[in-house]
Amino acid sequence: MAQWLWCMHTAALFKVSFMVSMLCGSCTGYMQPSLLTVPGSVQNPI
């Protein structure tokens, strides 16, 4: 159960950080490359 909750929590953090990077990427620019290196893990959660 704890493992499932941790997985959901991590997925939520990834989703939020990805949305923030998409929204603020055009403004900051430096946050985008670090998150774009793992698009597969963000778009294809297990």
C-alpha positions in Angstrom: 0.0 0.0 0.0 2.8 2.4 0.9 4.5 1.6 -2.3 1.4 2.4 -4.3 0.9 5.7 -2.5 4.5 6.7 -3.1 4.1 5.8 -6.8 1.0 8.0 -7.1 2.7 10.8 -5.2 5.7 10.7 -7.4 3.5 10.6 -10.5 1.6 13.7 -9.3 4.9 15.5 -8.7 6.1 14.7 -12.1 2.8 15.8 -13.7 2.8 19.1 -11.8 6.5 19.8 -12.6 5.9 18.9 -16.2 2.9 21.3 -16.4 4.9 24.1 -14.7 7.8 23.5 -17.1 5.4 23.8 -20.1 3.8 26.9 -18.7 7.0 28.6 -17.6 9.4 27.1 -20.1 9.0 29.9 -22.6 9.6 32.4 -19.8 12.6 30.8 -18.0 14.0 28.5 -20.6 16.5 26.9 -18.2 14.0 24.6 -16.6 12.8 23.1 -19.9 15.8 21.0 -21.0 16.1 19.1 -17.7 12.5 18.0 -17.9 12.5 17.4 -21.6 15.2 14.7 -21.1 12.6 12.3 -19.7 9.4 12.9 -21.8 8.7 9.2 -22.1 8.6 8.5 -18.3 6.2 11.5 -17.9 3.8 10.7 -20.7 3.9 6.9 -20.2 3.4 6.2 -16.5 3.5 2.6 -15.5 
